[in-house]
Amino acid sequence: MKFRLAPPDRLHLIWNGVAPPDIVSDPGRDGRIFELRLKLPSPLIGTVARLHRQKGVVDLLHAAELLLRVRPEATIVVVGGGPLESRLRKEVVRRGLDRRFLLLGERSDAQDLLSLFDVFVLPSLWEGLPLVLIEAAALGKPIVATSIDGSREIVVDEDTGLLVPPNDPAALAAAVLRLLDDSALARRLGESAKMKISPVFTLDRMIAETERLYLDLTAGKGL
């Protein structure tokens, strides 16, 4: 619509969806999570993101410095790899944060790690529709995200999470600290996200709507 590539009446929006969190019984899972929790003490603030300028991880690093001045016992975890990984690792060491700002790289247990976070953060500068926000909501995590297109389609400020301006480490740190200092607010936002976001952005709904669109098109009811 923005670029007028097609008339509005020929466009059909189908939101992405995700499968519910994997809750299949795994005898070793609880032990792995317990081990991770021992290595990553509370409060634990984390993100799962590609280490690319788009995801704003540099802003998260700057915000971590501010946050750790107030809550030096906190740990910030970044799960994911990407082109900025080498630069970020050097910067973390240069700033003396290597024991509190952990770059874990690509992980096969990202969902287990996500389940441990006390606050989930997505400081992106731009997005399409970030599935990781839906996954965090499905786990009932209090969310802090930047107020950008895509993230605003998922998170409603002060209802299902907190939204802050992009490129603003101070606002990011303040929002995270607010959740760490107010457990009732963190719990309310996490429960609201799970109740309001998860039922909308489901894989079953996405598949059903896509199937219905194809059936309408093949039946001559095209847009």
C-alpha positions, 0 to 999 in steps of 0.5 A: 500500500505504501508504495502503491504496488497494488490496489488495497482491495487486492491485498490480504494480510495473513500474520505469521504464526508460531507453534506453541512452546515445546513442552514434550517431556524430556528427562534431561531438560530440567537438569539442563535448565537447572545447570544453566540457571546456576551459570546464569544467575538472576536477574536474567535479561536476554534476547535471541537475535541475529548479531546484525545492525538491524537487531540493535544489540549495540544499543543493548550493550550500551543499555547494559552499562547503565543497567548494571550501575543500578543492578550489578548482580544482573546478567544480560544474555544474547543468543545468536550469531552474525556479522557483528559477533567479533566486534561485539565480543571485543567491545564487551571485553573493552568495557569490562562487561565480559562476566555480565554481558554474555554472547552465547552465539548460535545455540540449539537450546535457544528455547530453553534459554528463553524460558529462563529469562526474567525479562525479554528484550528486543531492541531492533531498529526495524522489523517485519514481524518478529516471531521471537516476540511471539515466542517470548509471549507464549512463555509469559515473559515480560517484554521490552521492545522498541516502538517500530513497525512489526513490533507494534503489531505484537506488543501494546505498550503498558498492556502486553509489554513495554515499548521504548524508542529505537536507538535509545539505550537509556530508555531501554535500560529504564524500562528493564529496570522498571520491570526488575523493580516491579515484580507485579507489573512484570507478572501482569505484562507477562500474563497479558502477553501470553493471554492476548498475543499467543492465541492470535499469532498461531501456526494453525491460524496462519495455515488455515488462513493461507489455505482459505485464501488459496481455495478462494483464489482457485474457486474464482473468488480472487482478490 
